[in-house]
Every structure is written in structure tokens, then in C-alpha cells.
Amino acid sequence: MIDYETLRVLWWLLLGVLLIGFAVTDGFDLGVAVIYRFVGRSDEERRVLLHAIEPVWDGNQVWLILAAGAVFAAFPLLYAAAFSTLYFALLLLLFTLILRPVGLSFRDKLAHARWRNGWDWALFASGVVPSVLCGIVVGNLFLGLPFELDDLHRPISSAGFFGLLRPFALVSGIASLAMLVLHGACYAALKTEDRLADRAARVGVGASIALLAAMAVCGVWLGSIEGFSIAGAIDHAGPSNPLAKTVQRATGAWLRNYTVAPELWLLPAAVSVGTAAAGLALALRRAGLAFIASAIVQASVIGTAAASLFPFLLPSSKAPAASLTIWDASSSQHTLFIMMVAALIFVPIILGYTTWVFRVLRGKISTADVRASHY
């Protein structure tokens, strides 16, 4: 059996892979939902954009379900604390994600302009709200969330939804929105033709500029806020007991990992280079290259956040010693090993299925295709 410390790190890495899978696939669905009402100038053009995501959104969302399942199985304390502390934010996220399949199913059932316009706004909300909320949640991880653990390790939270709307977290939300709009614009430019693709490309160029600016602000700001670090030694293979450690806060602590391992600077560098490359490729109307660059951006942003937070999973601003890390919030060694075997079987299957679906659905969608669908 793999040793406990290695299993904990592997599950932390696997959770990152699942989140990257969600950002790279379902991220462009969210981005298209944000922009399609404005990029599409006519009902036919909007239907072209919706046809681009309608066959794949549900398969793409599997990555989010897998990530939630991985948290539940591998880091149950994280699952409990996150869902209690972020309850209203996650509930709002769920409700807006539910709007997407409902909107896709009902928008074209009636040809009435007011009916379709109402569903257009609902689909817009299904894209913009999750995009911003994900960034706000990540921003709050760096600030710490107000929860503590009792003697039985049960999370006790004093958080409210509006307490999450702190300045740094809001800038993080803007960065997340710009990142996913860029990804959606790259996908729209790749899947559509002529004026529709040109409009999507222009939106993507603007989003790349906004993302570079927002990430620069977040990076500078991160160096001036209090971060978390573990004081003293911690047993990486010890039992999961979050209250058995000492945590201290210090300005700039979130950048400490980059001092210990300077190669980690490649991650934020990839964000900057990838974003600039995606914007340039869109400006040159090279949508395929832009989409690849944008996918690298999604992975690099998540990697940068994870590298900065490591080994913390859910820092606590109320009781820093109760902060959850990969060393003290995981399931047992036996559970992690069994789940790792299951992951090694099913994750490649999902990757293979996803690759096959996108291969089958490759190519552009035109207004003629929409007319042929008889809606």
C-alpha cells in the first residue's frame, strides 16, 4: 500500500486535476453563457452559440461532480466545513447552475420574443453568477473563513453570504469572470463563422486585457495581506487532527512557497504568457491556438492558487489553529488507497469519453445548421 503522506499529496493533486478539468471544459460553457446574448445580435446567432454548448455542457459538468465527490471521500472535514461555512454561496451556485439546463430546454419552445429574451437573461445569470462566485470563494480562502472546530471536530461557522464580499475576494471574482469570458470567447470564435466569430474574438481580446489587469492586482495585493503558515513540525503521516498544530499569520506568508521552491513562479508566468498569447491569437483570428492558450490559463490559474495555499485547504480567520490542511483533514490511509484505485479506473474513462465526444462534435456551427434543426 502507498504510504499515507504520499496518498495525501496524490489526492491533493487529483483534486486539482478535477478542478482543472471542470475549468477547461465547463469553463467555456459558462463563458459562452455570459457573452452569447451580446455577441449574438439576432435570434439565429444566439441559437448558434447555444448549439455550440448544448451537446456538451452536461458531460463537462461531470468534472465538478467528481471534484465534490473527491472532497467528500478524501477530505471529509473539508467537505463539512466548506459546506457549512459557504452554505448560501454554494446554494446560489447550485440554483444558477440549474438555470442552464432549464434555459437550454425551454428557451426555444416558444418563438415569442419576450419569452426568449427572458430565458436569455436567465442563461446569462447561469454563466455570470457561478463565474464570479468561484472567484469570490477562492479569494476568501486567502483571507480565511470564520469557522472553528469543537472537540469532536465539528465545524462551527459564523459566516454570512455578504461577509464573503470583501474587496480582495471581489477582485478575485472579477479575475475569475474575465478568465472564463476569455475561455468562452475562444470557444465561440472556434465554433462559429464570419461576423459572429469576429465579435467573439473582440470580446476575448478585451477579456484577456481585463484578466491580466485583475491578476496583477491580485498578485500585488496578495503580498500585502496576512497569510497562514504552520509553526513547528507536523506529522505528514499522522492521524487527521486539525487541532494538533499551531498556525501563525504573517504578511506575505502566501508567497513563502515560491521562496522555498522558486520553480513555482512558472505557474503565474504561464498565466501571464498564456493570457497574452490567447488575446494575440484572437486578434489574429487564430481561434484554435487561442483556445489552447486559454486552456493553459485555466490550468495555470488553479495551479497558482493551489501552490500559494499549500498545504492549506481551508484557512480559518476565526481560529487559525483549526485551519484545515492536507495533512490533517484527510480520510484514513485505507480509504484514500481504495479511492485512488477507483480514480485510476474511472478518470481515464471519463477523459477518453470526453475526448471522443469533442472529436465527434468537432467543426463549426452555422446559421444554416440552426435552420435545419427546425426549432
C-alpha positions as CSV (number, residue, x, y, z in Angstrom):
1,M,0.0,0.0,0.0
2,I,1.2,3.5,-0.8
3,D,2.3,5.4,2.3
4,Y,-0.1,7.8,4.0
5,E,1.9,11.0,3.2
6,T,2.1,10.2,-0.5
7,L,-1.6,9.4,-0.7
8,R,-2.5,12.7,0.8
9,V,-0.4,14.6,-1.7
10,L,-1.7,12.5,-4.6
11,W,-5.3,13.2,-3.6
12,W,-4.5,16.9,-3.3
13,L,-3.1,16.7,-6.9
14,L,-6.0,14.7,-8.1
15,L,-8.4,17.3,-6.7
16,G,-6.5,19.9,-8.6
17,V,-6.8,17.9,-11.8
18,L,-10.5,17.5,-11.4
19,L,-10.9,21.3,-10.9
20,I,-8.8,22.0,-13.9
21,G,-10.9,19.5,-15.9
22,F,-14.0,21.5,-14.8
23,A,-12.4,24.9,-15.7
24,V,-11.2,23.8,-19.1
25,T,-14.4,22.1,-20.2
26,D,-17.3,23.6,-18.4
27,G,-15.5,26.9,-18.1
28,F,-16.2,27.7,-21.8
29,D,-19.8,26.8,-21.3
30,L,-20.0,29.4,-18.5
31,G,-18.1,31.9,-20.6
32,V,-20.4,31.5,-23.6
33,A,-23.5,31.9,-21.4
34,V,-22.1,35.2,-20.2
35,I,-21.4,36.6,-23.6
36,Y,-23.8,35.0,-26.0
37,R,-26.7,37.5,-25.6
38,F,-24.4,40.3,-26.5
39,V,-22.2,38.6,-29.2
40,G,-25.3,37.2,-30.9
41,R,-27.1,40.1,-32.5
42,S,-30.1,38.1,-33.8
43,D,-32.1,35.1,-32.5
44,E,-30.4,32.9,-35.1
45,E,-26.9,33.9,-34.0
46,R,-27.8,33.3,-30.3
47,R,-29.1,29.9,-31.2
48,V,-25.8,29.1,-33.0
49,L,-23.9,29.9,-29.8
50,L,-26.3,27.8,-27.7
51,H,-26.0,24.9,-30.1
52,A,-22.2,25.0,-29.6
53,I,-22.5,24.2,-25.8
54,E,-25.8,22.3,-25.6
55,P,-24.5,18.9,-26.6
56,V,-21.5,19.0,-24.1
57,W,-22.4,21.0,-21.0
58,D,-23.8,18.1,-19.0
59,G,-20.7,16.0,-19.7
60,N,-18.5,18.9,-18.8
61,Q,-20.2,19.4,-15.5
62,V,-19.3,15.8,-14.5
63,W,-15.9,17.2,-13.6
64,L,-17.5,19.4,-10.9
65,I,-19.4,16.5,-9.5
66,L,-16.2,14.4,-9.4
67,A,-14.4,17.2,-7.6
68,A,-17.2,17.4,-5.0
69,G,-17.2,13.6,-4.6
70,A,-13.4,13.6,-4.2
71,V,-13.6,16.2,-1.5
72,F,-16.3,14.1,0.3
73,A,-14.3,10.9,0.1
74,A,-10.7,12.2,0.5
75,F,-11.1,15.2,2.7
76,P,-14.4,14.8,4.6
77,L,-13.5,17.6,7.2
78,L,-13.0,20.0,4.3
79,Y,-16.4,18.9,2.8
80,A,-18.2,19.5,6.1
81,A,-16.5,22.8,6.9
82,A,-16.8,24.2,3.4
83,F,-20.5,23.4,3.0
84,S,-21.4,24.9,6.4
85,T,-19.3,28.0,6.0
86,L,-20.1,28.7,2.4
87,Y,-23.7,27.3,2.5
88,F,-25.5,30.3,1.0
89,A,-22.8,30.8,-1.7
90,L,-22.9,27.2,-2.7
91,L,-26.7,27.2,-2.7
92,L,-26.7,30.2,-5.0
93,L,-24.2,28.5,-7.2
94,L,-26.4,25.4,-7.4
95,F,-29.5,27.3,-8.2
96,T,-27.8,29.3,-11.0
97,L,-26.3,26.2,-12.5
98,I,-29.7,24.6,-12.6
99,L,-30.9,27.5,-14.7
100,R,-28.6,26.4,-17.5
101,P,-30.3,23.1,-18.5
102,V,-33.7,24.6,-17.8
103,G,-32.9,27.6,-20.1
104,L,-31.5,25.4,-22.8
105,S,-34.6,23.2,-22.7
106,F,-37.2,25.9,-22.6
107,R,-35.8,28.9,-24.5
108,D,-36.8,27.7,-28.0
109,K,-40.1,26.1,-27.1
110,L,-41.9,29.3,-28.0
111,A,-41.0,31.8,-30.7
112,H,-42.3,34.8,-28.7
113,A,-39.6,37.5,-28.4
114,R,-40.4,38.2,-24.8
115,W,-40.2,34.5,-23.8
116,R,-36.8,34.1,-25.5
117,N,-35.4,37.3,-24.1
118,G,-36.4,36.3,-20.5
119,W,-34.6,32.9,-20.9
120,D,-31.6,34.8,-22.5
121,W,-31.2,36.7,-19.2
122,A,-31.7,33.5,-17.2
123,L,-28.9,31.9,-19.2
124,F,-26.7,35.0,-18.7
125,A,-27.2,34.6,-14.9
126,S,-26.3,30.9,-15.2
127,G,-22.9,32.0,-16.5
128,V,-22.0,35.1,-14.7
129,V,-23.1,34.2,-11.2
130,P,-21.1,30.9,-11.0
131,S,-18.1,32.6,-12.7
132,V,-17.9,35.4,-10.1
133,L,-18.8,33.2,-7.1
134,C,-16.0,30.7,-7.8
135,G,-13.5,33.6,-7.8
136,I,-15.0,35.1,-4.6
137,V,-14.7,31.8,-2.8
138,V,-11.1,31.4,-3.9
139,G,-10.3,34.9,-2.8
140,N,-11.8,34.2,0.6
141,L,-9.6,31.2,1.0
142,F,-6.6,33.6,1.1
143,L,-8.3,35.8,3.6
144,G,-9.5,32.9,5.8
145,L,-13.1,31.9,6.6
146,P,-14.8,32.5,10.0
147,F,-15.2,29.0,11.4
148,E,-13.9,26.9,14.3
149,L,-13.9,23.3,15.3
150,D,-15.3,21.9,18.5
151,D,-13.8,19.0,20.4
152,L,-15.4,16.5,18.1
153,H,-14.1,18.4,15.0
154,R,-17.5,19.6,14.0
155,P,-17.3,22.9,12.1
156,I,-19.0,25.9,13.8
157,S,-19.3,28.8,11.4
158,S,-20.3,32.4,11.9
159,A,-20.1,33.3,8.2
160,G,-22.8,35.0,6.2
161,F,-23.0,35.4,2.5
162,F,-22.4,39.2,2.5
163,G,-19.4,38.6,4.7
164,L,-17.7,37.0,1.7
165,L,-17.9,40.1,-0.4
166,R,-14.6,41.6,0.8
167,P,-12.5,43.8,-1.5
168,F,-9.8,41.2,-2.3
169,A,-12.4,38.5,-2.9
170,L,-14.4,40.8,-5.2
171,V,-11.3,41.5,-7.3
172,S,-10.7,37.7,-7.4
173,G,-14.3,37.3,-8.6
174,I,-13.6,39.8,-11.4
175,A,-10.5,37.9,-12.4
176,S,-12.5,34.6,-12.5
177,L,-15.2,36.2,-14.6
178,A,-12.6,37.6,-17.1
179,M,-10.8,34.2,-17.2
180,L,-14.0,32.3,-18.1
181,V,-15.2,35.0,-20.5
182,L,-11.9,34.7,-22.3
183,H,-12.3,30.9,-22.5
184,G,-15.9,31.2,-23.7
185,A,-14.9,33.7,-26.3
186,C,-12.1,31.5,-27.6
187,Y,-14.6,28.6,-27.9
188,A,-17.2,30.7,-29.6
189,A,-14.6,32.0,-32.1
190,L,-13.6,28.4,-32.7
191,K,-17.1,27.0,-33.2
192,T,-18.7,29.9,-35.2
193,E,-18.1,31.7,-38.5
194,D,-17.8,35.1,-40.0
195,R,-19.2,38.1,-38.1
196,L,-20.2,36.0,-35.1
197,A,-16.7,34.7,-34.7
198,D,-15.2,38.2,-35.2
199,R,-17.4,39.6,-32.4
200,A,-16.4,36.7,-30.1
201,A,-12.8,37.3,-30.8
202,R,-13.0,41.0,-30.0
203,V,-14.7,40.2,-26.7
204,G,-12.0,37.7,-25.9
205,V,-9.2,40.3,-26.6
206,G,-10.9,42.6,-24.1
207,A,-11.3,39.8,-21.6
208,S,-7.6,39.0,-21.8
209,I,-6.7,42.6,-21.0
210,A,-9.1,42.6,-18.1
211,L,-7.7,39.3,-16.8
212,L,-4.1,40.5,-17.0
213,A,-5.0,43.6,-15.0
214,A,-7.1,41.7,-12.4
215,M,-4.4,39.0,-11.9
216,A,-1.7,41.7,-11.5
217,V,-3.8,43.5,-8.8
218,C,-4.4,40.2,-7.0
219,G,-0.7,39.3,-7.1
220,V,0.4,42.6,-5.7
221,W,-2.4,42.6,-3.1
222,L,-1.5,39.0,-2.0
223,G,1.9,40.1,-0.9
224,S,0.4,42.7,1.5
225,I,-2.3,40.6,3.2
226,E,-1.8,38.2,6.1
227,G,-1.2,34.7,5.1
228,F,-1.1,31.4,7.1
229,S,1.8,29.1,7.9
230,I,2.3,26.2,10.2
231,A,4.6,26.8,13.1
232,G,6.8,23.9,14.1
233,A,6.8,20.4,12.8
234,I,3.8,18.5,11.7
235,D,3.5,14.7,11.2
236,H,2.6,14.3,7.5
237,A,1.6,10.7,8.1
238,G,-0.1,11.2,11.4
239,P,-3.8,11.0,12.3
240,S,-6.2,13.6,10.9
241,N,-6.5,16.0,13.9
242,P,-6.6,19.7,12.8
243,L,-6.4,20.9,16.4
244,A,-3.0,19.3,17.0
245,K,-1.0,22.0,15.2
246,T,-0.1,25.7,15.7
247,V,-0.8,28.2,12.9
248,Q,0.6,31.7,12.7
249,R,-0.3,34.6,10.5
250,A,2.1,36.9,8.8
251,T,2.1,39.4,6.0
252,G,3.3,37.8,2.7
253,A,3.1,34.3,4.1
254,W,1.1,33.1,1.0
255,L,4.3,33.8,-1.1
256,R,6.5,31.7,1.1
257,N,6.2,28.6,-1.1
258,Y,7.6,30.5,-4.0
259,T,10.8,31.3,-1.9
260,V,11.2,27.7,-0.9
261,A,10.5,26.4,-4.5
262,P,11.3,29.2,-7.0
263,E,10.2,26.9,-9.9
264,L,6.7,27.6,-8.8
265,W,7.0,31.0,-10.4
266,L,6.5,29.2,-13.7
267,L,2.8,28.9,-12.8
268,P,1.9,32.7,-12.6
269,A,4.3,33.2,-15.5
270,A,2.2,30.7,-17.5
271,V,-0.9,32.7,-16.6
272,S,0.5,35.9,-17.9
273,V,2.1,34.4,-21.1
274,G,-1.0,32.3,-21.8
275,T,-3.4,35.2,-21.4
276,A,-1.4,37.4,-23.7
277,A,-1.0,34.6,-26.2
278,A,-4.7,33.9,-26.2
279,G,-5.5,37.6,-26.7
280,L,-3.0,37.9,-29.5
281,A,-4.2,34.7,-31.2
282,L,-7.8,36.0,-31.1
283,A,-6.7,39.3,-32.6
284,L,-5.0,37.4,-35.4
285,R,-8.2,35.2,-35.8
286,R,-6.3,32.0,-34.8
287,A,-9.1,30.6,-32.7
288,G,-7.6,27.1,-32.3
289,L,-4.4,28.4,-30.9
290,A,-6.3,30.9,-28.7
291,F,-8.4,28.1,-27.2
292,I,-5.3,26.0,-26.4
293,A,-3.6,29.1,-24.7
294,S,-6.8,29.8,-22.8
295,A,-7.0,26.2,-21.6
296,I,-3.4,26.6,-20.3
297,V,-4.5,29.8,-18.5
298,Q,-7.3,27.9,-16.7
299,A,-4.9,25.2,-15.5
300,S,-2.2,27.7,-14.5
301,V,-4.6,29.9,-12.5
302,I,-5.8,26.9,-10.5
303,G,-2.2,25.7,-10.1
304,T,-1.1,29.2,-8.9
305,A,-3.8,29.3,-6.3
306,A,-3.1,25.8,-5.1
307,A,0.7,26.3,-4.9
308,S,0.2,29.5,-2.9
309,L,-2.2,27.9,-0.4
310,F,-0.3,24.6,0.0
311,P,-0.6,22.8,2.4
312,F,-3.8,24.6,3.5
313,L,-7.2,23.6,2.1
314,L,-9.5,25.9,4.2
315,P,-7.8,28.5,6.4
316,S,-9.8,29.8,9.4
317,S,-9.7,33.5,10.2
318,K,-11.6,32.9,13.5
319,A,-9.4,30.1,14.9
320,P,-6.2,29.8,12.8
321,A,-5.3,26.5,14.6
322,A,-8.5,25.0,13.2
323,S,-7.4,25.6,9.6
324,L,-7.6,22.5,7.5
325,T,-4.6,21.2,5.7
326,I,-3.9,18.2,3.5
327,W,-2.1,16.6,6.5
328,D,-4.9,16.8,9.0
329,A,-8.2,16.8,7.1
330,S,-8.0,13.6,5.1
331,S,-9.7,10.3,5.3
332,S,-7.8,7.2,6.5
333,Q,-4.9,5.7,4.6
334,H,-7.1,2.7,3.7
335,T,-9.9,4.9,2.3
336,L,-7.5,7.0,0.3
337,F,-5.9,3.9,-1.2
338,I,-9.2,2.3,-2.2
339,M,-10.5,5.6,-3.7
340,M,-7.2,6.0,-5.6
341,V,-7.7,2.7,-7.2
342,A,-11.2,3.7,-8.2
343,A,-9.9,7.0,-9.6
344,L,-7.2,5.3,-11.6
345,I,-10.0,3.3,-13.3
346,F,-12.7,5.9,-13.8
347,V,-10.8,9.2,-14.5
348,P,-9.1,7.8,-17.7
349,I,-12.6,6.5,-18.8
350,I,-14.0,10.0,-18.4
351,L,-11.0,11.5,-20.2
352,G,-11.4,9.1,-23.1
353,Y,-15.2,9.7,-23.3
354,T,-14.7,13.5,-23.2
355,T,-12.1,13.3,-25.9
356,W,-14.3,11.1,-28.1
357,V,-17.3,13.5,-27.7
358,F,-15.3,16.6,-28.7
359,R,-13.8,14.7,-31.7
360,V,-17.3,13.7,-32.9
361,L,-18.6,17.2,-32.5
362,R,-15.6,19.0,-34.0
363,G,-16.3,21.6,-36.7
364,K,-18.1,24.9,-36.9
365,I,-21.8,25.6,-36.4
366,S,-23.6,27.9,-38.9
367,T,-26.9,29.6,-39.1
368,A,-27.8,27.1,-41.8
369,D,-27.3,24.3,-39.2
370,V,-29.7,26.1,-36.8
371,R,-32.3,26.5,-39.5
372,A,-32.1,22.8,-40.3
373,S,-32.8,21.9,-36.6
374,H,-36.4,23.1,-37.2
375,Y,-36.8,25.0,-33.9
